[in-house]
Amino acid sequence: MKKCLLLIPLLLLAACDSPKKTLDGLQNEIAAYSIEPTPVAEKKIEAGFEKLDADIAKLNETGKATEAAALQRQVDTLRSRYDTARLAGSLQKARNAIHGFGQSVKNLGEQIGEVFKPTPTPVSE
């Protein structure tokens, strides 16, 4: 009975570090990243991919090629989503930069217009 009680925490610990949990965490991280891309989120996502790559290598080493291939497909799908989120973020940044540049040009034009605006001359009576 004591041995069974000792195995339960070990099983729970192993389950907490499972590829499934990492996949689920990555899905959440990528969803959050697509809303607001941050360098911190990027690092967490990259770390998750590194962990999954290591898990796939372990599965291949232990002769579990079918499980490794299934996990690799899931990782590839997540990488595709992440790449799409990164591209969308880059496009949004470019759009914001272009908008900011356009606004600067508009403001500069208004300032130049003010400089060359004729000043009213007093009328002599």
Secondary structure, DSSP 4 states (H G I P E B T S, - for coil): -HHHHHHHHHHHHHHHT-HHHHHHHHHHHHHHHHHS--HHHHHHHHHHHHHHHHHHHHHHHTT-HHHHHHHHHHHHHHHHHHHHHHHHHHHHHHHHHHHHHHHHHHHHHHHHHHHTSPPPPPPP-
